Amino acid sequence: MLRPARVRRLRPVAARHASYTLGIETSCDDTAAAVLDQDGRVLSNVISSQWELNAKWRGIVPALAARAHENNLPHVINAALEQSGLESLQQLSAVAVTSGPGLAPCLDVGLRTARQICLDNPNIAFLQINHLEAHVLVSRLPQLETPRPEFPFVVLLVSGGHCCLVLAKGLGDYELLGNTLDDSIGEAYDKVARMLDITASSGKGVHGGKLIEDMAARGNDRAFPFTEPMKHRKDCDFSYSGIKTAMLREVKKLGELDEKMKEDLCASFQRKAVDQLITRTRRACQWSKDRLGDNITSLVVCGGVASNQYLRDRMQAAAAEEEVAAVFPPAKYCTDNGVMVAWAGLERYAKGMRSDPEPARYQPRWPLETLQPL
């Protein structure tokens, strides 16, 4: 397996002249780059998506996605530099790049680009970033209006590829509390959208999950009595294959679906899918507080699915009952972006960390709990 480069610890960066970090993200189908200054101010945030390509092939084809990254990344980086006001790459202090987990051909494009920048400019620090840690840490971005979570805190990370509960004890220090046993909730949302044939009516840039959310808002969430997955298990793991199968059976039984049926199906599915998140997350908060007491004051909800307003509203209420503050990154930083990568790089760079670009490799599977505490 290809693994990240060895990491060297340097002395923490002292206050000095202005410094800038470029973040590069190509783990899936979004080509993204962003520039942050040393205080975490977002100077630029550029994203190029592959909606038309994905629609044509009815999903993400890794080889084609990588080719699109090859074409788009130079333009995206140039746009990020231009919007930030920087005149050249040489003004950068660091380049942070997603090195896993993700699709291997896509990760390779971003990593090769970042590595070449740093090899050509030895004064620029090279930082390899775990995609999942970037999702977690963006909630700590200084310029956000939400309260900044301080370690330790509980994390619910929900996206198209991941669904897990983690105890974040420090930078690089994560304990897995629960994981999906099969599908992620984001994957289930997308599959249900295709099942109901509502992707065909989507506009450019609209995920299946967003379509489900919008249709559910108009539906009766008790019209179909779906069962909460794994309701009687007393752990923090997730499963979405069962409710997905139950939805498929219901769709086949109903036959031709009108708009109202689809709305009710979406609402009923979403309620039970989120019920499982609530049950597991509350359990994780209780368990963490039993271990660490009043040190647990925050619940961070991050990842692409965290932009779902229905989930936010219900999780906010659940967190209040557990006497913790629910922290959600802005929706624009929930989906894949360069800002979260740059900020994760900044947090690590401030601790004196940098990697050697020469042997750097990507890691398609890179669990959050395998990182090394700083």
N, C-alpha and C positions, 0 to 999 in steps of 0.2 A: 504493500500500500504506500502511496506517496504521502509524505508527511511534511508538516511545516518545518521551516528552517530552524536551526538552533538559535536560541535567544541569548543576547548578551545584556547584562545589566550595567548601565552607566550611572554616573552620578545624576541625581535629579536635575532637571533643567532649571536654572536660576532665572530670576526676572532679568530681562534684557531687551534688546530691540524687538520690534514687532516680528512675530513668526507666524507662519501659515501652514496649515495641513491640508493636503488634498486627499479626499476619500474616494475610492473607486469600488464600484459594486457591479458584478456581472455573474452572480451565482445562479441566476435562472434566466428569465426573459426580459428583465429590465436592465438597460445600460445606463448607469448613473454615475455622476461625479459631483462633488461639492467641495467648496473651500471654506474652512473655518479659521478664524484668527486664534491667538493664544488664549483668549478669554472665552472661547467657545461661541463667539458671535458667528452666525451663518452669513457668509458673504456671497455665496452662490449655491444653487441647488438645481441641477439639470438632470432630467430623466428622459430617456428615449425608450418607448415601449414597443412591443412587437405584436400589437393587436391584430393587424391585418394578416401577418404571417400565421399567427395562431389560429385565426378564424379559417384561413384557407386550408390548414391541415388538421383542423378540429382538435387542437391541442399543441403542446410544446414538443417539437422534434429537436433533441439536443444538438445534433450536428448543424441543423439550419439555424438554430438560435445562436450557436457559437459564431457562425458565419456573419450573422447580423451584428453581433457584438464587434467583430473585426471591422466591419464597415462603419459602425456608429461611434465606437469609443473615441477615436481621435477627435471627431467633431464635438462630442459631448465634453471631453476634457478641455478643448479649446474654448468652448462656450462657458464652461465653469470658470476658467481663468479670466476670460474677458469680463464676465459679470462681476467677478470679485474685485476687479480693478488691478489685478496683477498683470504685468507686462510680459513675463516669461516664467517658465518652470524654475529657473535658477533662483527665483525669489522664495521658493518653498523651503520650509524647514524639514518637512516630513511628508511621506506618501504612505497612506494606510490603504490596504487592499484586502477585500474579502478573499480568504483562502480556503474556505469550507465552512460548514457543509454546503453541498450544492451539486449541480450538474458538472461533471468533470470537464467536458469540452468548453463550457462557459467559464468556469473558474480559471481555466488555463489562459483564456484571452486576457482577463484582467490582471492576472498574476504576471504574465510575460510583459505586459505593458508597464506595470509598476516597477518591476525588477529592472527593466531597461532604463527607465528614468533615473533610478538610483545608481545603477552602474555607470551611467553617463555623467552623473552628478554626485560624486562620492560624499559631498557635504550634506546631501539630503538623506535623512533617516528613513529606513525601510521598515514598515510595520505590518506584520501579517495578522489579520483580524478574523476571529470566529464570528460568522454571520449571526448566530444566535445571541452571542454576547453583545453584539452591536445593537440588536433589537432591545435587549434588556437595558443597556446603558444609556440609550438615547433619552430615556425618562429622566436622566440626571443632567441633561443639557441646561446650562445656567440660564439661558434666555427664555425658558418656558414659563408660562403663567402658573403652571401646576406646582405644588410643593415638591421640592427636590427630595427623593427618597434617600435616606442614609442607610448604609449597611448596619445590621442585616435586615433583609426584607423578603417577603414571599413574592414569587413571580408566577403568573399564568401566561405562558407563551402559546398563542394560538394563531396558526397560519395555514397556508395550503399544504405545507409539508410537515408541520410539527404541531403537536398538542401535548404540552407537558407542564408540570408544576415543579418549581425549583425553589430551594432556599438559597438566596444569594447572601453569602457571608462576607464577601469582599471581592475585590477585583481579581478575576481568575479563580475564585473560590466558590464553587456551586455544588449543592447537594441535590440530587434528583429525588423528588418526592413521589412523582407519578408520571406515567407516560402513556401514550396510546398503545393499545395492544394490536391495532389494525389501522384503520383510516384516521387521518386527522379531521378535525371539524371543518376546516376549510375545504378539504378534498370532498367531504360529504356534501357540503353546500353546493359545490360545483357539479357534482354528479347528480344531485337532485334537480338542479337547474336544467341539465341536459335531459334528464328523465322526463321532465315536464315540458320539454321543448320550448323553453322560454329564452334560450340563448339566441335564437334566430332573430328575435325582436330587439336584441340589445344594441345600444349605440356603441360607437367606438370608445374603447376605454372602460367598459363596464363589465366587471367580473360577474360570474354566475352568482356568487355570494351576495353581491349588492342587489341583484335582481330578486333573489329570494327575500331579502330584507324588505325591499320596497313592496313586493306583492303581499308579504305577510302583514304589513301594516294595514292593509285593507281587508284582511281576512279574519275569520273566527278561529282563534287558536285552540278551541275545544271541539271543533267540528269532527275531528278524527282522533280516536283515543289511542294514540301511540304510547308505548310504554317507555319510561325513562330507562336508558341502557344501564345495565349493571347496578340497578337500584339497590339491591340487597348486599352488594359487596362493601366491605368496610375499609377499603384502601383508597388510594388517590389516583388509580389508573383510569384510563378512558377506553371506550370502544364505540365506534360509530358504524360498524358494518351491520349490526342488527337493525337499527332504525332505518338505515338505507335500504335494507332488504324488505322491511315492513312497508316502506313507502312504495317500492317497486310492486309489491303484491297489491297494494291499494290502487295504484294506477292501472294495473292490468284488470282488476276487478271492475273499476269504474268505466273502462273503455274510453270513449271520446270525452274529453274534458273541456268544459267551458271556462271562461275567465274566473267566475266565482269559485268553482271547484279548485282551480289552481291556487287562488288566493287563500282558501281555507286549508288546503294541503300544505302550503308554504308556512302559514301561521302555526299550524299544529306541529309540523316538523321542527320549526325554529324553537317553539316553546320547550319541547322535550330535549332538543339538542343542548339548549342553554341550561335547562334544569340540571343536566349532568355536570356541566361546568361549575354551576353554583354549588352543588352538593360537594364535589371534590375540592373546590377551592376553599370552602368554609372549613372542611376537614383539615386541609393543609395549614390553614391559619391557626386552627385550634392546636394542632400537633406542634407547630413551630412555637407558639406562645407557651405551651406546656414545657418546652425545652428551654426557651430563652426568655420567657416572661415578658416584661414591659419593653424589652429591647426591640420587639417586633411591633412596629408602628405603621408600616406601609405595605400595601399590596399593589404591585406593578402588573398591569395587564397590557401586553404588547404583542406585536405581530400583526399581520394583515387583517385578521378577523377582529382585532381589537378596535377597528374603525367602525364596527357595527354598533349603531346607536342603541338598539334594543338590548344588546349585550351590555353596553356601558351602563344603561339605566338600571338594569337588574343587578349588575355586579356592584354598582355604587351602593345600592340598598343592602346587599348582602355584606359588604365590607363594613358598613355602619353597624350592623348587628354584631359583627365580630370585633368592633371597636378598633378598626384599623382604617387608615386613609387609603382610598382607592386612587391610584395614579395612572392616568392614561396619557401616552404621548399624543400630540396632535395627530389627527387622521393622516395628514400628509407624511408623517414620519412613522406611521404604522406599517405601511407597505414598504417594499424594498427601496432604498434611497442611499445616496452617497453621504448625506449628513450623518447618519448613524455610524457609518464606517469611519468617517473622519473624527467624530467625537470619541469613539472607542479607541482610535489611535492616539488622540490627545490625552485621554486618561492614562494610557500605557506609557506614552512618551514622557508625561509628567513624573512617572515613577522611574524614569531612566531606562526604559526598555527600548530596544531596537533589535531587528533581525539582520542576518547576513543575507543580502539578496542573491548571492551567487548560487548557493545550494537550495534556495527556496522552492518548495513544492506545494501543490494544493492537496487538500484532503476531502474527498467527496463525503465521507462519513467522519464527522468530528463532533462527538457528543460534548455538550457544554460541561458536564461534570468531569471530563478528562483534562480540562485546562489546569495549569499550575498556578496556585495562589501567589500573588505578588506581595 
